[in-house]
């Protein structure tokens, strides 16, 4: 039997459209050309305008950590366990709007800060809110009018009498002491900041400035109180505002003037572990005063410079001290505030050490008795913190051996 096999092949017809090829080539060329142009533009920009990690960080700084966590959890459900129980879904339109405009729909200050001159000076971030603290009563510095800086007026108090006040009760020597070591450095960048009760017949808060009766009183009292707790310290006597005037600098350059003073102190005294810059806030008495056990205190505010590399460590120190104050003197601390960006210094010399603090002691209306009570409370809390830290460090060194 003979069989015939027929092989059939499938035939494919390919049609080439010359017009489509031309379009594809033109689009590819334009895309390549735009890539080169964009690369050229980006590389030719001035350094301050180039896309960097810091610029990206600034761009996303207005997006909350919770929003980032929700975005990550969309890919890995494990991260949802870190979200609060009642977390609302993120709104992408709101995030895109915030990134594109730097305006937070939930915070009108982000818009007003640009439109109202000087408003950015009040645009601090509340890291930890003390009792009664909100965005309407945060610490702020009000630069005095030039004519006030150039005037010398009568003071209703003598600086030497306050510091060496007779009648102080004799106290027993402290159980612990740093010996000859001066481990705390206290200074005043705005050393002419004063308090209205210290000035003869003055009631204008903008004029609470004096060359002698001023916030340096608080520094000297704190130094004395720390000595009584066995903590050796150095209180800076340099008149920084006078140096500022001699150099012909404006008030905004105060921290530039105080920086070399602090650096010299740290260079000549290697025992310094903590630096404290003491200021006076511009808020009024209802915000800066508290009564506890029949005694009135000038409230304390911690200010962190957000534009320095040690901000997180400075913040950690402030949180520990704030926590101790809450336990022993509840309500005395107004909280912890971070200041950064345009219009403020944002560093405050806190990049010189991770153990740097800027403390606002009361406001323009606080009197000497209220300030003294606060000084005693801060010395009490700080000494407890200091000796506990020294104990931990000693035990750590012993374990390493």
Rosetta blueprint (number, residue, H / E / L):
1 X L
2 X L
3 X L
4 X L
5 X L
6 X L
7 X L
8 X L
9 X L
10 X L
11 X L
12 X L
13 X L
14 X L
15 X L
16 X L
17 X L
18 X H
19 X H
20 X H
21 X H
22 X H
23 X H
24 X H
25 X H
26 X H
27 X H
28 X H
29 X H
30 X H
31 X H
32 X H
33 X H
34 X H
35 X H
36 X H
37 X H
38 X H
39 X H
40 X H
41 X H
42 X H
43 X H
44 X H
45 X L
46 X L
47 X H
48 X H
49 X H
50 X L
51 X L
52 X L
53 X H
54 X H
55 X H
56 X H
57 X H
58 X H
59 X H
60 X H
61 X L
62 X L
63 X L
64 X L
65 X H
66 X H
67 X H
68 X H
69 X H
70 X H
71 X H
72 X H
73 X H
74 X L
75 X L
76 X L
77 X H
78 X H
79 X H
80 X H
81 X H
82 X H
83 X L
84 X L
85 X L
86 X L
87 X L
88 X L
89 X L
90 X L
91 X L
92 X H
93 X H
94 X H
95 X H
96 X H
97 X H
98 X H
99 X H
100 X H
101 X H
102 X L
103 X L
104 X L
105 X L
106 X L
107 X L
108 X L
109 X H
110 X H
111 X H
112 X H
113 X H
114 X H
115 X H
116 X L
117 X L
118 X L
119 X H
120 X H
121 X H
122 X H
123 X L
124 X L
125 X E
126 X E
127 X E
128 X E
129 X E
130 X L
131 X L
132 X L
133 X L
134 X L
135 X L
136 X L
137 X L
138 X L
139 X L
140 X L
141 X L
142 X L
143 X L
144 X L
145 X L
146 X H
147 X H
148 X H
149 X H
150 X L
151 X L
152 X L
153 X L
154 X L
155 X E
156 X L
157 X L
158 X L
159 X H
160 X H
161 X H
162 X H
163 X H
164 X L
165 X L
166 X L
167 X L
168 X L
169 X L
170 X L
171 X L
172 X L
173 X L
174 X L
175 X L
176 X L
177 X L
178 X L
179 X L
180 X L
181 X L
182 X L
183 X L
184 X E
185 X E
186 X E
187 X E
188 X L
189 X L
190 X L
191 X L
192 X L
193 X E
194 X L
195 X L
196 X H
197 X H
198 X H
199 X E
200 X L
201 X L
202 X L
203 X L
204 X L
205 X H
206 X H
207 X H
208 X L
209 X E
210 X L
211 X L
212 X L
213 X L
214 X L
215 X L
216 X H
217 X H
218 X H
219 X H
220 X H
221 X H
222 X H
223 X H
224 X H
225 X H
226 X H
227 X H
228 X H
229 X L
230 X L
231 X L
232 X L
233 X E
234 X E
235 X E
236 X L
237 X L
238 X L
239 X L
240 X H
241 X H
242 X H
243 X H
244 X H
245 X H
246 X H
247 X H
248 X L
249 X L
250 X L
251 X H
252 X H
253 X H
254 X H
255 X H
256 X H
257 X H
258 X H
259 X H
260 X H
261 X H
262 X H
263 X H
264 X H
265 X H
266 X H
267 X H
268 X H
269 X L
270 X L
271 X L
272 X L
273 X L
274 X E
275 X E
276 X E
277 X E
278 X E
279 X E
280 X L
281 X L
282 X L
283 X L
284 X L
285 X H
286 X H
287 X H
288 X H
289 X E
290 X E
291 X E
292 X E
293 X L
294 X L
295 X E
296 X E
297 X E
298 X E
299 X L
300 X E
301 X E
302 X E
303 X E
304 X E
305 X E
306 X L
307 X L
308 X L
309 X L
310 X L
311 X H
312 X H
313 X H
314 X H
315 X H
316 X H
317 X H
318 X H
319 X H
320 X H
321 X H
322 X H
323 X H
324 X H
325 X H
326 X H
327 X H
328 X H
329 X L
330 X L
331 X L
332 X L
333 X E
334 X E
335 X E
336 X E
337 X E
338 X E
339 X E
340 X L
341 X L
342 X L
343 X L
344 X L
345 X L
346 X L
347 X L
348 X L
349 X L
350 X H
351 X H
352 X H
353 X L
354 X L
355 X L
356 X E
357 X E
358 X E
359 X E
360 X E
361 X E
362 X L
363 X L
364 X L
365 X L
366 X L
367 X L
368 X H
369 X H
370 X H
371 X H
372 X H
373 X H
374 X H
375 X H
376 X H
377 X H
378 X H
379 X H
380 X H
381 X H
382 X H
383 X H
384 X H
385 X H
386 X H
387 X H
388 X H
389 X H
390 X H
391 X H
392 X H
393 X H
394 X H
395 X H
396 X H
397 X H
398 X H
399 X H
400 X H
401 X L
